Amino acid sequence: MSAPNKSYDPVEVEALKPEEIERMRDEALAAFAAAGDLDTLQEAKVAHTGGASPLALANREIGALPPHAKAAAGKLVGQARGAVNKALATRQTELEAERDARVLVEEAVDVTLPHDRVPAGARHPLTTMMERVADVFVSMGYEVAEGPEVEAEWFNFDALNFGPDHPARQMQDTFFVQGADGTKDSDGGESGVVLRTHTSPVQARALLDRKAPVYIVCPGRVYRTDELDATHTPVFHQIELLAVDEGLTMADLKGTLDHMVQSLFGADMKTRLRPNFFPFTEPSAEMDMLCYVCRGDSVGNPDRPCRTCSSEGWIELGGCGMVNPRVLTACGVDPEKYSGFAFGFGIERMLMFRHNVEDMRDMVEGDVRFTRPFGMEI
Ligand code: PHE
């Protein structure tokens, strides 16, 4: 822009010639008309009305004109800018209206679409299986008890008569929890805390919490350092049962087991016991149930082999026995007055043979294609 200067007295300034102003105005109007959307219009707005636009520059030139020429030039430029601003506002309104109409169509919600066709979730078959088993005992008057998964070694082992040097403690399959001070290493097990390796510590907790007689059933998650494969998982589920009362015998244990398998698998089911050892039961036994699939018919019958029990006729369920008097004593129960029985078994295995699940990984992966066929059991 030229500064006012007495020696400078141009008759005409190029940028302020009427035909130039008209051209600037017409270019602006054409650019607005051509803008097809608000972004392009914004660009045209900056180019034709902004501080560096031809009309703005022309406006500034007015100051450099001799006084007698200022009024006419001012009117010319003012009218052109007025026309440009008006056209801009009109086009802005038009394009906004177009955008609003388009958004209304694009974002329209069809309120008549069905709203209630979301598939309802289903509970995991392990959960329903555990509850089924627990229900058998709840209906007999047992109470459902729970204990922590991060458990004191004392409950997981000592209270259950595993001596300090019992191999089960050191066995590779216990997860030891690192001490809070972080100094104990996780293999050393010196923190005194483990991830429970079975649900049996709940036996000790239940006996300490309650006065005999005690009848509890305890479903829960347990941990062992197994690799995940078709038949192992480091996190699995057990269900534990404990009855402590006056005069309980192994016959009560056997009758309870038979009742359980009959409730779950049919009236013709039965169990058998085989000698075994657990530190917390004496005597101890391994419990088998009649094969759920062949009912024993495959035994000695090569024409009808059974994959579920490998034609053995029996399926191993878990461990059981009469509560060791040392456990009763450790938990403040008088073994002279009371006796008890207990058993525990894995739910994953039961789900496998009851539903022909061949790979345990299916149970932990959370794929709904596995869960869905179990239906909406609650
Ligand atoms: N806790 C034992 C296990 O995990 C099973 C068991 C429970 C055995 C109760 C006897 C009595 O193998």
Residues whose N, C-alpha, C, O or C-beta is under 5 A from the ligand:
A	BS01	LIG	T197 H198 S200 F278 T281 G319 C320 G321 A342 F343 G344
